[in-house]
Amino acid sequence: MYPNLAKAYPTNKLPDLRGEFIRGWDDGRGVDAGRGILSMQGWLTGSHYHNIRSWDAWDNTVLVPNDKGGDSLLSTDNAVRQGAINGRFTSQYRTESSEGNETRPRNIAFNYIVRTA
């Protein structure tokens, strides 16, 4: 339908972007280096922290999760340590990253400068 426009892409056809996030093609800028136009990139969750609030504990049981899921603080099934404490309890829980320094959805590198001639 738009043959001259399609020539701007390596496949000689307009990309099917239905259901995809588009990320502006880096083209040497250095923000998302090493990607070609229309290349796919998987999702990524960057390393980050979740704070567990502080509270005063007097003869309360404290559970520390053994896994990295972080969803079972109220269960003894995977506790590393469990016992009574007195005083203030604070914690910071660090999640595992997917080997990256950013959080992003699955995406396709797209050239936003569209040429019609």
N, CA and C atoms as a LAMMPS dump frame, in Angstrom:
ITEM: TIMESTEP
0
ITEM: NUMBER OF ATOMS
351
ITEM: BOX BOUNDS ff ff ff
-5.0000000000000000e+02 5.0000000000000000e+02
-5.0000000000000000e+02 5.0000000000000000e+02
-5.0000000000000000e+02 5.0000000000000000e+02
ITEM: ATOMS id mol type element x y z
1 1 1 N 0.815 -1.181 0
2 1 2 C 0 0 0
3 1 3 C 0.871 1.262 0
4 2 1 N 1.994 1.243 0.735
5 2 2 C 2.938 2.361 0.776
6 2 3 C 4.333 1.83 0.458
7 3 1 N 4.613 1.49 -0.791
8 3 2 C 5.888 0.848 -1.126
9 3 3 C 7.109 1.703 -0.821
10 4 1 N 7.047 3.007 -1.028
11 4 2 C 8.201 3.856 -0.727
12 4 3 C 8.466 3.937 0.777
13 5 1 N 7.412 3.95 1.565
14 5 2 C 7.56 3.957 3.015
15 5 3 C 8.154 2.634 3.497
16 6 1 N 7.721 1.543 2.924
17 6 2 C 8.224 0.223 3.311
18 6 3 C 9.713 0.077 3.046
19 7 1 N 10.25 0.786 2.071
20 7 2 C 11.676 0.697 1.746
21 7 3 C 12.565 1.215 2.876
22 8 1 N 12.008 1.983 3.79
23 8 2 C 12.78 2.504 4.925
24 8 3 C 13.08 1.427 5.965
25 9 1 N 12.5 0.244 5.825
26 9 2 C 12.683 -0.845 6.783
27 9 3 C 13.411 -2.006 6.123
28 10 1 N 14.238 -2.729 6.903
29 10 2 C 15.058 -3.8 6.33
30 10 3 C 14.263 -4.92 5.658
31 11 1 N 13.038 -5.143 6.08
32 11 2 C 12.232 -6.219 5.501
33 11 3 C 11.459 -5.773 4.27
34 12 1 N 11.58 -4.502 3.9
35 12 2 C 10.826 -3.904 2.793
36 12 3 C 9.318 -3.962 2.995
37 13 1 N 8.902 -4.015 4.235
38 13 2 C 7.475 -3.927 4.547
39 13 3 C 7.324 -3.223 5.889
40 14 1 N 6.188 -2.622 6.1
41 14 2 C 5.927 -1.94 7.363
42 14 3 C 5.805 -2.969 8.482
43 15 1 N 6.356 -2.671 9.654
44 15 2 C 6.332 -3.647 10.746
45 15 3 C 4.944 -3.802 11.354
46 16 1 N 4.668 -5.006 11.842
47 16 2 C 3.425 -5.274 12.559
48 16 3 C 3.698 -5.012 14.039
49 17 1 N 3.191 -3.922 14.552
50 17 2 C 3.459 -3.522 15.929
51 17 3 C 2.275 -3.779 16.856
52 18 1 N 1.306 -4.55 16.399
53 18 2 C 0.14 -4.823 17.234
54 18 3 C 0.563 -5.551 18.508
55 19 1 N 0.139 -5.031 19.663
56 19 2 C 0.427 -5.66 20.948
57 19 3 C 1.847 -5.459 21.45
58 20 1 N 2.612 -4.608 20.805
59 20 2 C 4.009 -4.382 21.193
60 20 3 C 4.213 -2.951 21.676
61 21 1 N 5.156 -2.786 22.582
62 21 2 C 5.631 -1.447 22.932
63 21 3 C 6.703 -1.084 21.926
64 22 1 N 6.731 0.167 21.517
65 22 2 C 7.809 0.585 20.624
66 22 3 C 8.771 1.464 21.409
67 23 1 N 10.048 1.272 21.121
68 23 2 C 11.113 2.045 21.754
69 23 3 C 11.889 2.711 20.636
70 24 1 N 12.071 3.995 20.75
71 24 2 C 12.791 4.722 19.706
72 24 3 C 14.149 4.101 19.42
73 25 1 N 14.44 3.888 18.155
74 25 2 C 15.705 3.281 17.734
75 25 3 C 16.852 4.175 18.158
76 26 1 N 17.864 3.618 18.791
77 26 2 C 19.01 4.357 19.326
78 26 3 C 19.846 4.998 18.225
79 27 1 N 20.121 4.274 17.17
80 27 2 C 20.882 4.758 16.009
81 27 3 C 22.164 5.498 16.406
82 28 1 N 22.93 4.898 17.341
83 28 2 C 24.223 5.454 17.718
84 28 3 C 24.214 6.45 18.859
85 29 1 N 23.07 6.745 19.433
86 29 2 C 23.002 7.73 20.517
87 29 3 C 23.652 7.217 21.8
88 30 1 N 23.59 5.915 22.063
89 30 2 C 24.232 5.332 23.236
90 30 3 C 23.324 5.036 24.409
91 31 1 N 22.033 5.295 24.275
92 31 2 C 21.088 5.013 25.354
93 31 3 C 20.677 3.543 25.336
94 32 1 N 20.483 2.996 24.18
95 32 2 C 20.067 1.602 23.99
96 32 3 C 20.946 1.017 22.882
97 33 1 N 22.247 1.06 23.099
98 33 2 C 23.243 0.748 22.067
99 33 3 C 23.21 -0.712 21.621
100 34 1 N 23.659 -0.91 20.395
101 34 2 C 23.838 -2.255 19.864
102 34 3 C 22.608 -2.901 19.27
103 35 1 N 21.533 -2.191 19.137
104 35 2 C 20.313 -2.765 18.577
105 35 3 C 20.095 -2.27 17.166
106 36 1 N 19.604 -3.165 16.338
107 36 2 C 19.227 -2.793 14.989
108 36 3 C 17.777 -2.366 14.938
109 37 1 N 17.433 -1.688 13.877
110 37 2 C 16.052 -1.255 13.702
111 37 3 C 15.149 -2.485 13.611
112 38 1 N 14.011 -2.428 14.259
113 38 2 C 13 -3.482 14.348
114 38 3 C 13.448 -4.698 15.152
115 39 1 N 14.564 -4.611 15.886
116 39 2 C 14.985 -5.746 16.714
117 39 3 C 14.087 -5.839 17.949
118 40 1 N 13.836 -7.062 18.369
119 40 2 C 13.008 -7.325 19.547
120 40 3 C 13.888 -7.275 20.79
121 41 1 N 13.311 -6.848 21.907
122 41 2 C 14.012 -6.818 23.182
123 41 3 C 13.045 -7.328 24.239
124 42 1 N 13.489 -8.28 25.044
125 42 2 C 12.632 -8.866 26.068
126 42 3 C 12.44 -7.951 27.265
127 43 1 N 11.509 -8.336 28.131
128 43 2 C 11.23 -7.563 29.33
129 43 3 C 12.407 -7.675 30.289
130 44 1 N 12.484 -6.744 31.215
131 44 2 C 13.564 -6.729 32.192
132 44 3 C 13.092 -6.004 33.441
133 45 1 N 13.428 -6.552 34.587
134 45 2 C 13.167 -5.879 35.85
135 45 3 C 14.499 -5.552 36.476
136 46 1 N 14.797 -4.287 36.594
137 46 2 C 16.06 -3.859 37.184
138 46 3 C 16.093 -4.096 38.683
139 47 1 N 17.282 -4.141 39.232
140 47 2 C 17.466 -4.333 40.657
141 47 3 C 16.845 -3.166 41.425
142 48 1 N 16.119 -3.473 42.472
143 48 2 C 15.492 -2.435 43.277
144 48 3 C 15.228 -2.956 44.685
145 49 1 N 14.781 -2.105 45.569
146 49 2 C 14.554 -2.457 46.966
147 49 3 C 13.089 -2.329 47.342
148 50 1 N 12.697 -3.15 48.311
149 50 2 C 11.39 -3.034 48.945
150 50 3 C 11.644 -2.897 50.436
151 51 1 N 11.178 -1.843 51.033
152 51 2 C 11.339 -1.663 52.475
153 51 3 C 10.202 -2.331 53.216
154 52 1 N 10.558 -3.033 54.268
155 52 2 C 9.571 -3.602 55.173
156 52 3 C 9.489 -2.628 56.337
157 53 1 N 8.317 -2.18 56.658
158 53 2 C 8.177 -1.108 57.643
159 53 3 C 8.741 -1.509 59.005
160 54 1 N 9.121 -0.517 59.772
161 54 2 C 9.636 -0.726 61.125
162 54 3 C 8.47 -0.828 62.096
163 55 1 N 8.649 -1.589 63.134
164 55 2 C 7.662 -1.644 64.189
165 55 3 C 8.344 -2.039 65.486
166 56 1 N 7.705 -1.71 66.587
167 56 2 C 8.213 -2.115 67.892
168 56 3 C 7.697 -3.507 68.189
169 57 1 N 8.583 -4.372 68.639
170 57 2 C 8.207 -5.76 68.898
171 57 3 C 8.547 -6.118 70.337
172 58 1 N 7.593 -6.641 71.029
173 58 2 C 7.805 -7.103 72.397
174 58 3 C 7.252 -8.513 72.477
175 59 1 N 8.156 -9.476 72.532
176 59 2 C 7.804 -10.901 72.575
177 59 3 C 6.944 -11.312 71.384
178 60 1 N 7.24 -10.744 70.232
179 60 2 C 6.545 -11.127 69.006
180 60 3 C 7.429 -12.053 68.183
181 61 1 N 6.836 -12.849 67.373
182 61 2 C 7.59 -13.731 66.492
183 61 3 C 7.894 -13.005 65.2
184 62 1 N 9.132 -13.111 64.756
185 62 2 C 9.56 -12.478 63.518
186 62 3 C 9.959 -13.562 62.536
187 63 1 N 9.479 -13.467 61.322
188 63 2 C 9.815 -14.426 60.276
189 63 3 C 10.607 -13.723 59.199
190 64 1 N 11.707 -14.326 58.79
191 64 2 C 12.528 -13.779 57.717
192 64 3 C 12.474 -14.764 56.565
193 65 1 N 12.042 -14.34 55.371
194 65 2 C 11.888 -15.286 54.269
195 65 3 C 13.223 -15.828 53.779
196 66 1 N 13.21 -17.095 53.411
197 66 2 C 14.4 -17.768 52.907
198 66 3 C 14.477 -17.682 51.392
199 67 1 N 13.345 -17.528 50.737
200 67 2 C 13.349 -17.465 49.274
201 67 3 C 13.433 -16.016 48.817
202 68 1 N 13.477 -15.814 47.521
203 68 2 C 13.566 -14.468 46.97
204 68 3 C 12.213 -13.989 46.466
205 69 1 N 11.157 -14.741 46.772
206 69 2 C 9.837 -14.344 46.326
207 69 3 C 9.268 -13.188 47.118
208 70 1 N 9.608 -13.125 48.399
209 70 2 C 9.175 -12.015 49.221
210 70 3 C 7.691 -11.979 49.513
211 71 1 N 6.999 -13.113 49.328
212 71 2 C 5.554 -13.084 49.491
213 71 3 C 5.079 -13.924 50.666
214 72 1 N 5.978 -14.378 51.509
215 72 2 C 5.542 -15.292 52.556
216 72 3 C 6.062 -14.891 53.931
217 73 1 N 5.998 -13.612 54.256
218 73 2 C 6.433 -13.163 55.57
219 73 3 C 5.525 -13.672 56.681
220 74 1 N 4.334 -14.087 56.352
221 74 2 C 3.401 -14.553 57.37
222 74 3 C 3.388 -16.066 57.49
223 75 1 N 4.308 -16.735 56.843
224 75 2 C 4.345 -18.186 56.856
225 75 3 C 5.682 -18.667 57.4
226 76 1 N 5.68 -19.786 58.112
227 76 2 C 6.934 -20.367 58.602
228 76 3 C 7.503 -21.379 57.627
229 77 1 N 6.851 -21.6 56.506
230 77 2 C 7.281 -22.633 55.565
231 77 3 C 8.691 -22.415 55.039
232 78 1 N 9.102 -21.183 54.862
233 78 2 C 10.412 -20.929 54.274
234 78 3 C 11.227 -19.956 55.123
235 79 1 N 11.016 -19.962 56.428
236 79 2 C 11.698 -19.009 57.294
237 79 3 C 13.143 -19.42 57.55
238 80 1 N 14.041 -18.458 57.489
239 80 2 C 15.434 -18.676 57.857
240 80 3 C 15.554 -18.604 59.37
241 81 1 N 14.918 -17.609 59.951
242 81 2 C 15.01 -17.394 61.383
243 81 3 C 13.629 -17.032 61.906
244 82 1 N 13.341 -17.582 63.046
245 82 2 C 12.053 -17.307 63.649
246 82 3 C 12.29 -17.253 65.15
247 83 1 N 11.754 -16.274 65.812
248 83 2 C 11.941 -16.206 67.249
249 83 3 C 11.41 -14.922 67.828
250 84 1 N 11.462 -14.82 69.153
251 84 2 C 10.965 -13.64 69.844
252 84 3 C 12.037 -12.569 69.858
253 85 1 N 11.625 -11.316 69.65
254 85 2 C 12.552 -10.193 69.739
255 85 3 C 11.933 -9.111 70.603
256 86 1 N 12.773 -8.26 71.123
257 86 2 C 12.322 -7.086 71.857
258 86 3 C 12.995 -5.884 71.237
259 87 1 N 12.278 -4.794 71.088
260 87 2 C 12.866 -3.593 70.527
261 87 3 C 12.333 -3.293 69.14
262 88 1 N 13.074 -2.46 68.406
263 88 2 C 12.638 -2.026 67.079
264 88 3 C 13.188 -2.974 66.029
265 89 1 N 12.321 -3.374 65.1
266 89 2 C 12.708 -4.256 64.003
267 89 3 C 12.616 -3.47 62.701
268 90 1 N 13.69 -3.44 61.937
269 90 2 C 13.675 -2.802 60.62
270 90 3 C 14.333 -3.736 59.626
271 91 1 N 13.94 -3.606 58.382
272 91 2 C 14.518 -4.472 57.361
273 91 3 C 14.409 -3.795 56.009
274 92 1 N 15.284 -4.187 55.115
275 92 2 C 15.193 -3.756 53.723
276 92 3 C 15.394 -4.997 52.874
277 93 1 N 14.449 -5.266 51.997
278 93 2 C 14.486 -6.469 51.177
279 93 3 C 14.903 -6.089 49.769
280 94 1 N 15.941 -6.728 49.247
281 94 2 C 16.448 -6.425 47.906
282 94 3 C 16.007 -7.527 46.958
283 95 1 N 15.385 -7.143 45.866
284 95 2 C 14.966 -8.127 44.879
285 95 3 C 16.127 -8.46 43.953
286 96 1 N 16.033 -9.593 43.31
287 96 2 C 17.03 -9.975 42.32
288 96 3 C 16.704 -9.285 41.002
289 97 1 N 17.716 -8.873 40.285
290 97 2 C 17.474 -8.244 38.988
291 97 3 C 17.484 -9.303 37.899
292 98 1 N 17.047 -8.919 36.738
293 98 2 C 17.116 -9.792 35.569
294 98 3 C 18.357 -9.433 34.76
295 99 1 N 19.452 -9.203 35.463
296 99 2 C 20.741 -8.892 34.849
297 99 3 C 20.718 -7.593 34.058
298 100 1 N 20.068 -6.588 34.577
299 100 2 C 20.02 -5.315 33.88
300 100 3 C 19.96 -4.15 34.836
301 101 1 N 20.052 -2.971 34.286
302 101 2 C 20.014 -1.773 35.118
303 101 3 C 18.799 -0.905 34.809
304 102 1 N 17.801 -1.469 34.15
305 102 2 C 16.585 -0.725 33.846
306 102 3 C 15.4 -1.664 33.925
307 103 1 N 14.219 -1.094 34.043
308 103 2 C 12.987 -1.869 33.988
309 103 3 C 12.263 -1.469 32.718
310 104 1 N 11.872 -2.466 31.918
311 104 2 C 11.249 -2.164 30.629
312 104 3 C 10.324 -3.311 30.221
313 105 1 N 9.331 -3.01 29.396
314 105 2 C 8.505 -4.067 28.82
315 105 3 C 9.178 -4.633 27.573
316 106 1 N 8.669 -5.746 27.108
317 106 2 C 9.115 -6.271 25.818
318 106 3 C 8.846 -5.201 24.775
319 107 1 N 9.789 -4.997 23.848
320 107 2 C 9.621 -3.889 22.912
321 107 3 C 10.32 -4.153 21.588
322 108 1 N 10.036 -3.294 20.625
323 108 2 C 10.65 -3.338 19.294
324 108 3 C 11.283 -1.98 19.025
325 109 1 N 12.538 -1.986 18.546
326 109 2 C 13.211 -0.731 18.181
327 109 3 C 12.555 -0.183 16.918
328 110 1 N 12.131 1.055 16.969
329 110 2 C 11.358 1.638 15.878
330 110 3 C 11.939 2.989 15.505
331 111 1 N 12.043 3.25 14.227
332 111 2 C 12.53 4.532 13.74
333 111 3 C 11.35 5.492 13.688
334 112 1 N 11.317 6.448 14.61
335 112 2 C 10.205 7.397 14.67
336 112 3 C 10.216 8.399 13.525
337 113 1 N 11.336 8.563 12.868
338 113 2 C 11.398 9.486 11.733
339 113 3 C 10.925 8.715 10.51
340 114 1 N 9.685 8.887 10.157
341 114 2 C 9.086 8.154 9.046
342 114 3 C 9.202 8.996 7.786
343 115 1 N 9.721 8.374 6.752
344 115 2 C 9.88 9.066 5.466
345 115 3 C 8.784 8.604 4.515
346 116 1 N 8.195 9.501 3.792
347 116 2 C 7.122 9.114 2.877
348 116 3 C 7.537 9.175 1.424
349 117 1 N 8.739 9.615 1.155
350 117 2 C 9.159 9.694 -0.247
351 117 3 C 10.422 8.898 -0.475
